[in-house]
């Protein structure tokens, strides 16, 4: 196929050359029977994690990583529960230290507290009021508890701006004690925002952004990779402004990473992050597969 690439094809290829990563990334294939649609991760303890899927499920996972090679040793579902939200398109999950669980519904354009069995405890109506004007399938894809060292607050924002004429995203700080939005901050995005992760080392927020650079149809016929990710460290400065620093970037081909969490050995100073992909298949207009992958990134 490469011997028949046209000049136009070469120009396209040069325009989307793979991005070089800023940290070491070790990828492993997820089990063949692992479900699709996984969108977020939140660590419970040791090797136990929570995940959500865009099929409206809360999943309990056991993930074991080889401490020397960073390769995947085990990834299995230990239990799963249906979650009833407006659209059941769960895209983000975070767990507070006291066990409370918070999720977002992307197409439902809202955020919720749920219990460990997936039962809805509360919908956060003030966030729903902000999110409801988002474009279809571009609602809230990220949520985190206690970002920037705050107490009893959740933080969330939409995947992309709600209208074409808005430059920045809005990161909302929601007080669970006061049950209202208490602050919002402009976020200057590069790609679509798909997950958050607290960094207790310096009370910063890690943000996973993802870009689908060309259409799956073009990628299929040209053989070009088309998904790129970036991870930023975001700090809230004394002037109330968000400051971004790029930590990692990579062209991931057809692997659609959407979930991000610390590994167990991060607590021992190794500073490793797990990424998990949305394993999916579409047959329209042509068959495109997003493979299931779990990656470990060493940031330091």
N, C-alpha and C positions, 0 to 999 in steps of 0.2 A: 504493500500500500504506500510505503514511503517513497518509492520510486516514481509515483504518479502525483506527488503533491504539487499543486499549482503555485504560481507566484502569490496569488491572493491568499492561499492557505498558509504560505510562509509568513506573510505579513500578519495574519491572525495569530499564528503561533508565537511570533516575536512579541506581539502585544500582550500575551498572557503567559509569558515564561514563568515557570514555577518559582514561587517566592522562597528564598532561603530562610530556614528557621534560625532562631536565635538561641535555641536550647536543644538538647538531645531528646529525640522522640522515638519511643519503642512501641511498635504496633503489634497487636495480636488479634487473631480472628475470634469473634464470639462463637459459641456453640451453634451448630447448624439449626437446632430446634429453638434457639433463642427468639423471642417475639420481636416484631417490628414496632416502630413508632415510639421508641424510648426517647425522651426529650430532656431529662434532667436527672441529677443525682444529688443526694444529701446523705452524709455519713451519720450513722447512729452510734456505733462503737466498734472497735476492733475491725473485723472484716465485714460488718453488717452495714448495708446501705438501703436507703429508700430511693425509688425511682417512680416516675409517672410516665404514662404513654398517652399518645393522642387518640387512643381507643377508649379513654375514660377509665384508666386503671391506676391504682396505687400498688406498687410491687415492692416486696421485701427481697433484697438480693444478698447473696454471700459472694464477695469478690476477694480472691486471694492473689497477690502479686509476689513473684519471686524477688526477695530483697536484694539479691546480687545482680540478676540479669534484667529485672523489671518486666519480665515476661509474664503473661497471664497464666496462673496455675489453675484457677477455678472461678467459674462464674455461673451461679445457679439461682433460680427463683425459689425462695422458701415459702412464700405465700403471696397471694394477690387478691385485691378487692376492687369491686366496681365503685366508682365515685359518681354521684349524681350532681352535675353542675348544669349550667344553662345549655352548653353545647357538647360537653364531655370531651373537649379538646384540651386535655391537660398538657401544659408545656413547661411548667416549672414547679419545683418542690423545694422547701427548706424546712428544717426541723430545729426548734429551739431546744436549749439544754433541758428545759423542764418537760419536754416531750410533745409540746404543741406542734402541729404540722400545718404548713401553709402552702397553698397551691394556686396556680393561675390557670384560667381557661381562656386560651387564645381567641378562638372564634366566638366564644361566649363573652369575651371582653370584660372579664371580672377576676376577682381574687377572693379566696376563701380560707377559712380555718376548717380542717377536718380532723377526725379522730384516727386512731391507729387502724381502724377497720374500714376507713374510707367514708364514714358517715359525716355529712355536712354539719358543722357546728355553727358557722356564721359566714355570711357573705358581707364583704366590706363595700357597702353601698357608695361611700364617697369616692373610692377608687373606681368603682363601676361607672360613676358619673363622669369621671375623667377619661376612662378607656372606651366608652361606648361609641365615640365618634371615630375610632380607629377604623382603617380600611379592613375589609374581610381578610382573615388569616394573617393580619399584621398587628394583632393585639398584644397583650402582655406575655412575654416569653421568659421573663426572668423575675425572680423574687429572692430576697435574702433577709434573714433576721439579724438585727443587731449590727448592721454595717457601720463602719467608722467609729466603733466603740460605743454606739448608742444603746440605751436600755429600753427594752420592751417596745421596740419599733420594727416594722417591716419596711423594706424598700423595694420599689418595683417601677417598671416603665414599659412602654410598648416597644415592639420589635423595631419599627420604623416610624417616622413622623406620621401624624394622623392625616395631614393634608399636604399637597405638593408644594405649597408656598411656605411651609415651616422648615427652617434650616436645622434646628436642634431638637433633640428629644428632651422630654422632661422626666427627671428622676424624682419620684415622689417618696417623701418620708411620712410614714403613717404611724401615729401613736396608738398603740393598742390600749393604753390606759385611758386616753381621752377619746378614743374611737373616732379619729378624724385625721385628715391630712394636715400636718403641721408645718411642712416646708416643701418646696420644690426647687430643683436645680437644673439649669441648662446642661445638657450632655451633648457634646460635639462628636457625633458618631462617624466612623469610617465605613463599617459594614452594618448589617442587621444585628441587633443585640439578642443573643439567644441564651445566655446563662450568667449568673453571678456567683462569686465565691468570696467569703470573708477571708482576710489574711490577718490572724490575730497577732502576727509578729510586729506589725506597725499600724494596725487598725485601718488598713486600706481595703479596697474592694477590687477583686480581680473580675474583669469583664471579658466574656467570650463573645467575639463578633464573627459573623460568617457571611461570606459573599458567594453567590452563585453567578460566576462571571460570564458564562455563555449558556445558552439554552441546552437542555439535555439532548435535543435533537441534533444540534450542531456538534456537540461533543461526541455523540454516537457515530455519526458519519465521518468525522474528521479524526477521531481518536484522541482529541485534545482533552486534557484535564480541565475541570471547570469550577471546582469548589475551593475556596481559600478561607483560612481562619486567621484571626489575630487575637492575642490575649494581651490585655492592657492592665496595668496597675493604676487604679484611680484613687486619688487622695482629695479630701475636702480641706481646702486651705483656710486660713484665718479670715479671708475676705468672703467666705461662702461660695467660692468658685471650685469647680471640679478640675483637677489637673491629671492628664493622662500620660503614662509612660509605656511605650511598647516593650513587652517582655518576650513575645514569641509570635512568629508568623510562618505560615506554611501553605503551600498548595496541596490539598489532600485528595485531588482527583475526584472520584465519584463517592468518596466517603464523607457522609454528612454528620459531622460531630455537633452534638447539641447539648450534652451534659458535661459538667465539670465538678470535680471534688478532690480533696486531699486524699492521698493514700495513708494507710496506717503508719508507715515508717516516716511520714513527714514529721510526725511528732518527735522523732529522734534526730531531727535536724537535716534529713536528706532532701527535704523540700521537693517532693514529687507530687504531681497532679495527675489524676485520672481523667481522661476524656472518653465518653461513650457515644457511639453513633446511632443515628436513626436508621435502622435496617428496614428497607422498604423496596417495593417493586411497583412500577406503574406501567401500564400497557397502552397508554394514550399519550401522544400519537403513535409512539413506538415503545417497545419494551425496554425500560431502563431499570437497572438494579442498583440500589444503594447498599453496599455490603455492610455486614455487621462487624464493627471493629471496636476494640478497646485499646487506647493508647496511654502510655505513661510518659510524661514530660518532666525532665529534670531542669528546674529553673535556675538553680545556683550551681 
